[in-house]
Amino acid sequence: MKLQRKNRLRATALGVIAVSSALALTACGSDNNSGGGSTGGSGDKTTGAASSVKCDGAKGQLLASGSSAQKNAMDLWVKNYMAACKDAQVNYKSSSSGDGIVAFTQGTVGFAGSDSPLNPQQVEDSKKVCSGGQGINLPMVGGPIAVGFHVEGVDSLVLDASTIAKIFNGKITKWNDEAITKLNPSAKLPDLAIQAFHRSTDSGTTENLTKYLSATAKTDWPYPPAKKWAASGGQAASGSGDVAAQVKQVNGAIGYFELSYAASQSIKTVDINTGASAPVKATAENASKAIAAAKIAGTGKDLALKLDYTTKADGAYPLVLVTYEVACDKGNKPATLGAVKSFLAYTASADGQKLLSDASYAPIPAEINAKVLETVNSLS
């Protein structure tokens, strides 16, 4: 009788444990489904998105490098892809667009990330490693370049192109400058020195910022668009993450970086007065409105885009960038071709593009993205 009683108690205990475990798993699933932002619910994102990845026999190590602007998107893509394709390993080194293009034209990576399309000399250089072909630009990530600021006691800020140019060109040096107070009549702007941070290395983010300033405030920004920072003064940091970190830490700071960095570090961002009916906030949705008006400027399989930085359309955030994955149209190395096509097909897929909005990026417009997928599938 004692033995039977012990067995009944043991069975009851096991049943309680099983029910408790099931309830715990159900609760975890609910938390994942309700998670928001770039990290909330990451378990579900990985499982759901990975189930649609087509590995197509991809295997081995695929090296890639370049733009830090797309790092947060690339981290999600690589995680999901490798969860599905167990025989393939993707290693993306986030550095700068300039470093990525150099690595690509030297043949040390399967593809590169760049915030600006290849220039004619880089195309020529690429022919040395793309046997019988050349490097092409595949637009993959869109998004706003946020102008982040840290001024204690100031929660919102409106600037226009001219004022942004003067700040980064060292012509406006105090936060209570008349040009800023006119745009922000209700803000309590302090008599505090502005500390402007820019990128120290060649950067596609810098090039896109300077394209915007050149197009909209040429008098106040007399330098041609370039990856290398041209203005004197200010303080330099090596990547978008480092610029964002400085703005986060320093009272009086202002800098530029992709919105995902501002979102992940809770950095306030500038609304831009474009001449539209209201200042435009830096959001993925508002960036998408501007990018949707882009035209394909490349020829053949090259899908480089031409952006309109001077837009005054309501709700269109003009300070945007598009990050390209640069790959060989022909002459890819046989050892990595399968992984390049499989991985880029995933990043351009509906699931891959959907992750961008969750990480404060903007998906590539559907019409353009369809051409990207077609081109990826044709790589050889």
C-alpha positions as CSV (number, residue, x, y, z in Angstrom):
1,M,0.0,0.0,0.0
2,K,2.8,2.4,0.8
3,L,4.5,1.7,-2.5
4,Q,1.2,2.3,-4.4
5,R,0.7,5.6,-2.6
6,K,4.2,6.7,-3.4
7,N,3.6,5.9,-7.1
8,R,0.4,7.9,-7.1
9,L,2.1,10.9,-5.6
10,R,5.0,10.7,-8.1
11,A,2.5,10.5,-11.0
12,T,0.6,13.5,-9.7
13,A,3.8,15.5,-9.3
14,L,4.9,14.7,-12.8
15,G,1.5,15.8,-14.2
16,V,1.8,19.1,-12.4
17,I,5.3,19.7,-13.8
18,A,4.1,18.9,-17.3
19,V,1.2,21.3,-17.1
20,S,3.4,24.0,-15.6
21,S,5.9,23.5,-18.5
22,A,3.2,23.8,-21.1
23,L,1.9,26.9,-19.5
24,A,5.4,28.4,-19.4
25,L,5.9,27.6,-23.1
26,T,2.6,29.2,-24.0
27,A,3.5,32.3,-22.0
28,C,6.8,32.6,-23.8
29,G,5.1,32.3,-27.2
30,S,2.7,35.1,-26.2
31,D,5.6,37.4,-25.2
32,N,7.4,36.8,-28.5
33,N,4.2,37.5,-30.5
34,S,3.6,40.8,-28.8
35,G,7.2,42.0,-28.8
36,G,7.9,45.2,-30.7
37,G,10.9,47.1,-32.1
38,S,14.1,45.6,-33.5
39,T,14.7,43.1,-30.7
40,G,11.2,42.3,-29.3
41,G,10.0,38.9,-30.4
42,S,13.2,38.0,-32.1
43,G,12.7,34.3,-31.5
44,D,9.5,34.3,-33.6
45,K,11.1,36.4,-36.3
46,T,13.9,34.0,-36.7
47,T,11.8,30.9,-36.8
48,G,9.1,32.3,-39.1
49,A,11.4,34.1,-41.5
50,A,13.9,31.3,-41.6
51,S,11.1,28.8,-42.7
52,S,10.8,30.7,-46.1
53,V,14.6,30.8,-46.9
54,K,15.6,28.8,-49.9
55,C,19.1,27.4,-49.3
56,D,19.4,25.8,-52.7
57,G,22.4,23.8,-51.6
58,A,24.3,26.8,-50.3
59,K,27.3,25.8,-48.2
60,G,30.6,27.0,-46.9
61,Q,31.7,30.4,-45.7
62,L,30.5,33.6,-47.4
63,L,32.5,36.7,-46.5
64,A,31.1,40.2,-47.0
65,S,31.8,43.6,-45.6
66,G,31.0,47.3,-45.9
67,S,28.4,49.7,-44.9
68,S,27.7,50.1,-41.1
69,A,24.4,51.8,-42.1
70,Q,22.9,48.4,-42.8
71,K,24.5,46.5,-39.9
72,N,21.3,46.2,-37.8
73,A,19.4,44.8,-40.8
74,M,22.3,42.5,-41.8
75,D,22.5,41.1,-38.2
76,L,18.8,40.0,-38.5
77,W,19.2,38.6,-42.0
78,V,22.3,36.6,-41.2
79,K,20.8,35.2,-38.0
80,N,17.6,34.1,-39.9
81,Y,19.5,32.7,-42.9
82,M,22.0,30.7,-40.9
83,A,19.1,29.3,-38.8
84,A,17.7,27.8,-42.0
85,C,20.8,27.0,-44.0
86,K,22.9,25.0,-41.6
87,D,25.7,24.3,-44.1
88,A,26.3,27.9,-44.9
89,Q,28.0,30.6,-42.8
90,V,27.7,34.3,-43.6
91,N,30.2,36.6,-42.0
92,Y,29.4,40.3,-42.6
93,K,32.1,42.8,-41.3
94,S,30.5,46.1,-40.6
95,S,33.0,48.9,-41.3
96,S,32.3,51.5,-44.0
97,S,31.2,51.6,-47.6
98,G,34.7,52.6,-48.7
99,D,36.2,49.5,-47.0
100,G,33.6,47.3,-48.4
101,I,34.2,48.4,-52.0
102,V,38.0,48.0,-51.6
103,A,37.5,44.4,-50.3
104,F,35.1,43.7,-53.2
105,T,37.4,45.0,-55.9
106,Q,40.3,43.1,-54.3
107,G,38.2,39.9,-54.5
108,T,38.3,39.1,-50.8
109,V,34.5,39.1,-50.3
110,G,31.5,37.6,-52.1
111,F,29.6,40.9,-51.9
112,A,29.9,44.3,-50.4
113,G,27.5,46.7,-48.7
114,S,27.7,50.3,-49.9
115,D,25.5,53.4,-49.2
116,S,26.3,54.8,-52.6
117,P,26.6,53.1,-56.0
118,L,29.9,52.2,-57.6
119,N,31.6,55.0,-59.5
120,P,33.0,54.4,-63.0
121,Q,36.5,53.7,-61.7
122,Q,35.2,51.2,-59.2
123,V,33.3,49.4,-62.0
124,E,36.5,49.1,-64.0
125,D,38.3,47.8,-61.0
126,S,35.6,45.2,-60.4
127,K,36.1,43.7,-63.8
128,K,39.4,42.3,-62.6
129,V,37.6,40.0,-60.1
130,C,34.3,39.5,-62.0
131,S,35.5,37.2,-64.7
132,G,33.7,38.2,-67.9
133,G,31.4,40.6,-65.9
134,Q,31.4,43.5,-63.6
135,G,30.2,44.8,-60.2
136,I,26.5,45.8,-60.1
137,N,24.5,47.7,-57.5
138,L,21.5,46.0,-56.0
139,P,19.4,48.3,-53.8
140,M,18.5,46.3,-50.6
141,V,18.0,48.6,-47.6
142,G,16.3,52.0,-47.5
143,G,15.9,54.4,-44.6
144,P,16.2,57.8,-43.2
145,I,19.5,59.4,-42.1
146,A,18.5,60.7,-38.7
147,V,20.0,63.9,-37.4
148,G,20.3,63.0,-33.8
149,F,20.7,65.6,-31.0
150,H,21.3,65.7,-27.2
151,V,20.3,69.0,-25.6
152,E,19.2,68.5,-22.0
153,G,15.7,70.0,-21.5
154,V,14.9,69.9,-25.3
155,D,12.6,67.1,-26.4
156,S,11.9,68.1,-29.9
157,L,13.7,70.1,-32.5
158,V,13.0,71.4,-36.0
159,L,15.8,72.4,-38.4
160,D,15.9,73.1,-42.2
161,A,18.6,72.3,-44.7
162,S,20.3,75.6,-44.4
163,T,20.5,75.4,-40.6
164,I,21.8,71.9,-40.7
165,A,24.5,72.9,-43.2
166,K,25.6,75.8,-41.1
167,I,25.8,73.7,-37.9
168,F,28.0,71.0,-39.6
169,N,30.0,73.7,-41.4
170,G,30.8,75.5,-38.1
171,K,28.8,78.6,-38.9
172,I,26.3,78.1,-36.1
173,T,28.0,77.3,-32.9
174,K,25.4,77.8,-30.1
175,W,22.1,76.1,-29.5
176,N,20.3,79.4,-28.9
177,D,21.4,80.9,-32.2
178,E,18.7,83.0,-33.8
179,A,18.4,80.7,-36.8
180,I,17.5,77.8,-34.5
181,T,15.2,79.8,-32.2
182,K,13.2,81.0,-35.2
183,L,12.4,77.4,-36.2
184,N,11.7,76.5,-32.6
185,P,9.8,79.4,-30.9
186,S,8.4,77.3,-28.1
187,A,11.6,75.5,-27.2
188,K,13.9,76.6,-24.3
189,L,17.2,76.5,-26.1
190,P,20.2,77.0,-23.9
191,D,23.3,79.1,-24.3
192,L,25.3,75.9,-24.9
193,A,28.1,75.1,-27.4
194,I,27.1,72.8,-30.3
195,Q,29.3,69.8,-30.6
196,A,28.9,68.4,-34.1
197,F,30.0,64.8,-34.8
198,H,30.8,63.4,-38.2
199,R,32.3,60.2,-39.6
200,S,36.1,59.9,-39.6
201,T,36.4,57.4,-42.5
202,D,35.0,57.3,-46.0
203,S,31.3,56.8,-45.6
204,G,28.3,56.4,-47.8
205,T,26.2,57.9,-45.0
206,T,28.4,61.0,-45.3
207,E,28.0,61.1,-49.0
208,N,24.2,60.9,-48.8
209,L,24.1,63.7,-46.2
210,T,26.3,65.9,-48.4
211,K,24.2,65.1,-51.5
212,Y,21.2,66.3,-49.5
213,L,23.0,69.5,-48.3
214,S,24.4,70.2,-51.8
215,A,21.0,69.9,-53.4
216,T,19.1,71.9,-50.8
217,A,21.6,74.4,-49.2
218,K,24.4,74.9,-51.7
219,T,25.2,78.4,-50.4
220,D,25.7,77.1,-46.9
221,W,27.4,73.9,-47.9
222,P,30.0,74.8,-50.6
223,Y,31.5,71.3,-50.8
224,P,30.8,68.7,-53.4
225,P,29.1,65.5,-52.2
226,A,31.7,63.0,-51.1
227,K,32.3,60.0,-48.8
228,K,35.1,61.9,-47.1
229,W,34.1,64.7,-44.7
230,A,35.1,68.0,-46.2
231,A,34.2,70.7,-43.6
232,S,36.7,71.8,-41.0
233,G,36.0,71.6,-37.3
234,G,33.6,69.3,-35.6
235,Q,34.6,65.9,-34.0
236,A,35.0,62.6,-35.8
237,A,34.0,59.1,-34.9
238,S,34.7,55.9,-36.9
239,G,31.2,54.5,-37.7
240,S,27.5,55.2,-37.4
241,G,27.4,53.4,-34.1
242,D,30.3,55.4,-32.7
243,V,28.7,58.7,-33.8
244,A,25.5,57.7,-32.2
245,A,27.3,56.8,-29.0
246,Q,28.9,60.2,-28.8
247,V,25.6,62.0,-29.3
248,K,24.0,59.9,-26.6
249,Q,26.8,60.7,-24.1
250,V,27.5,64.4,-24.8
251,N,25.2,67.2,-23.8
252,G,25.1,69.7,-26.7
253,A,25.9,67.1,-29.3
254,I,24.5,66.6,-32.8
255,G,25.3,64.0,-35.4
256,Y,24.0,61.9,-38.3
257,F,23.4,58.2,-38.5
258,E,20.7,55.7,-39.6
259,L,17.5,55.8,-37.7
260,S,18.0,52.3,-36.4
261,Y,20.9,53.6,-34.2
262,A,18.7,56.4,-32.8
263,A,15.9,54.0,-32.1
264,S,18.1,51.4,-30.4
265,Q,19.7,54.1,-28.1
266,S,16.6,56.3,-27.6
267,I,18.3,59.3,-29.2
268,K,16.0,62.3,-30.1
269,T,16.0,63.2,-33.8
270,V,15.4,66.4,-35.7
271,D,12.2,67.0,-37.7
272,I,13.1,68.6,-41.1
273,N,11.4,71.7,-42.4
274,T,11.3,71.0,-46.1
275,G,8.7,73.6,-47.1
276,A,5.9,71.1,-46.9
277,S,2.8,71.8,-44.9
278,A,4.5,70.6,-41.7
279,P,8.0,69.6,-40.6
280,V,8.7,65.9,-41.4
281,K,9.8,63.4,-38.8
282,A,12.5,60.8,-39.4
283,T,10.5,57.6,-39.7
284,A,10.8,54.6,-41.9
285,E,7.3,55.3,-43.3
286,N,8.2,58.9,-44.2
287,A,11.5,57.7,-45.8
288,S,9.6,55.2,-47.9
289,K,7.5,58.0,-49.4
290,A,10.7,59.7,-50.6
291,I,12.4,56.5,-51.8
292,A,9.2,55.5,-53.7
293,A,9.9,58.5,-56.1
294,A,13.4,57.2,-56.9
295,K,14.3,56.4,-60.5
296,I,16.6,53.6,-61.7
297,A,19.7,55.4,-63.1
298,G,21.8,52.2,-63.8
299,T,21.9,50.4,-67.1
300,G,21.6,46.7,-67.8
301,K,21.6,44.7,-64.6
302,D,22.8,47.6,-62.6
303,L,20.0,49.0,-60.4
304,A,21.6,52.2,-59.0
305,L,18.9,54.7,-58.0
306,K,18.6,58.4,-58.3
307,L,17.0,60.0,-55.2
308,D,15.2,63.3,-55.1
309,Y,16.6,65.1,-52.0
310,T,14.7,68.3,-52.8
311,T,11.2,66.8,-52.4
312,K,8.6,69.0,-50.6
313,A,5.9,66.4,-50.7
314,D,3.9,66.2,-47.4
315,G,5.2,63.5,-45.2
316,A,8.2,62.7,-47.4
317,Y,11.5,62.7,-45.3
318,P,14.2,63.9,-47.8
319,L,17.4,62.9,-46.0
320,V,17.4,59.3,-47.0
321,L,19.9,56.7,-48.2
322,V,19.7,53.4,-50.0
323,T,22.3,50.8,-49.2
324,Y,23.3,48.5,-52.1
325,E,24.7,45.0,-52.1
326,V,27.4,45.1,-54.7
327,A,28.0,41.8,-56.5
328,C,29.4,40.4,-59.7
329,D,26.7,40.0,-62.5
330,K,29.0,37.3,-64.0
331,G,32.2,35.6,-62.9
332,N,31.3,35.0,-59.3
333,K,33.6,32.5,-57.6
334,P,32.0,29.0,-57.9
335,A,32.7,28.3,-54.2
336,T,30.5,31.2,-53.0
337,L,28.1,31.7,-55.9
338,G,25.4,29.5,-54.4
339,A,25.5,31.3,-51.0
340,V,25.6,34.7,-52.6
341,K,22.5,34.0,-54.6
342,S,20.6,32.2,-51.8
343,F,21.4,34.8,-49.2
344,L,20.6,37.9,-51.4
345,A,17.4,36.2,-52.6
346,Y,16.4,36.0,-48.9
347,T,17.3,39.6,-48.1
348,A,15.2,40.8,-51.1
349,S,12.3,38.4,-50.4
350,A,9.1,39.6,-48.9
351,D,10.1,38.2,-45.5
352,G,13.5,39.7,-45.7
353,Q,12.2,43.2,-46.6
354,K,9.5,42.9,-43.9
355,L,12.2,42.8,-41.2
356,L,13.4,46.2,-42.3
357,S,10.4,48.1,-40.9
358,D,10.8,46.3,-37.6
359,A,14.4,47.5,-37.4
360,S,13.6,51.2,-38.3
361,Y,14.7,50.8,-41.9
362,A,12.5,51.3,-45.0
363,P,11.8,48.4,-47.4
364,I,12.8,48.9,-51.1
365,P,9.7,49.9,-53.2
366,A,8.0,46.7,-54.6
367,E,8.5,47.6,-58.2
368,I,12.2,48.1,-57.8
369,N,12.5,45.1,-55.5
370,A,11.0,42.8,-58.1
371,K,13.9,43.8,-60.4
372,V,16.4,43.1,-57.6
373,L,15.1,39.6,-57.1
374,E,15.1,38.9,-60.9
375,T,18.7,40.1,-61.1
376,V,19.9,38.1,-58.1
377,N,18.5,35.0,-59.6
378,S,20.4,35.7,-62.8
379,L,23.8,36.0,-61.1
380,S,26.4,33.6,-62.5
